[in-house]
């Protein structure tokens, strides 16, 4: 098959593919709910992260941290986790 024939076949297949009627949009996904109306949050949850859910008090009003402040915060969190682990032993 020559390049010209191959290009023609490709053009025809592309035209037919794009000319088809659009498929009906699927219904938007909604989260499952319990019988009382609350969202169903069952599943596998893990706390295996070092990302704090709240900022340290000294950084509470800052939108971003400098690299030095981030290192300071990490150091504080690491020290507190080390202390907790030592107490658990």
VENMOLIN-V814092 format. One record per pair of residues at least 24 apart in sequence whose C-alpha atoms are under 8 Angstrom apart, sorted by sequence separation. I is the first residue (numbers start at 0). J is the second residue. If there is no record, write none. Layout:
[[I,J] [I,J]]
This chain:
none
